[in-house]
């Protein structure tokens, strides 16, 4: 916790010790860190990793190691390391039918962790000029929400005819990001059904964001602070125009079949609880939660918007 000379307060949350212990347990403490700037191996999609011809004993031994490692990464991803959320979500789907390639992918994520072990999330009452400059609009001290989705397999650029694509691997990834003075909540998860279009995938992702906002509103209402942090209509920013238009009842023929449960988006718009607004894809912070990012610079740019090292804030005094 740190106090600024202007009376503002900053709280930085990091699990550097946990990260260091995990890195050391994997034997990567003395690793050269210059090349590990994202948790993804270049050109090797997790969903395209082939299976191995392992014996039952070999697979059981590998599974125990893999589950322990992914579980440790998952703890970080859900607490102070949102940059690990997507890779952990993808790795977790292969815990029961993994190969040595999946273990290598998990180890690569640990190598990335070794080079970024001092990163964490911060909550501050100071003006967040860097985020405002990135988004091109002022950030009010209220809830900021963004949703996003990819469409189709993570490695859609390569032919899947060589080996059978698992059914779940064809499903899109949903992601959303909620900000309130800092990273309040984030999510990266594979969708439960295969979306028939990019717009449909975005609607499913936005629906997940709406469900969390409804829960958050109930918590803030119970604490009697909802009018402070969620006054009036809450906005969810999404980069898919068809999804935004769908929320405003401008439905195309291709979207007539959307499942009924996704209509809760429209219901909450009609109740003036929220609105859906368009934002450019490159400005959507939720983009980092929906895919294995091949653009290293874009990954780093997004990561820097909501994560920082412990010594990022210049303060006069601090206490832990």
Buried (B, 14 or more C-beta within 10 A) or exposed (E): EBBBEEEBBBBBEBBBEBBBBBBEEBEBEEBEEEEBBBBBBEEBBBBBBEBBEBEEEEBEEBBEEBBEBBEBBBBBBBBBBBBBBBBBBBBBBBEEEBBBBBBEBBBBBBBBBBBBBBBBBBBBBBEBEEBEEBBEEEBEEBBBBBBBBBBBBBBEEEEBEEEEBEEEBBBBBBBBBBBBBBBBBBBBBBBEEBBEBBBBBBBBBBBBBBBBBBEBBEEBEEEEEBEEBBEEEBBBBBBBEBBBBBBEEEBEEEBEEBEEEBEEBBEBBEEEBBBBEBBEEEBBBBBBBBBBBBEEEBBEEBBBBBBBBBEBBEBEEBEE
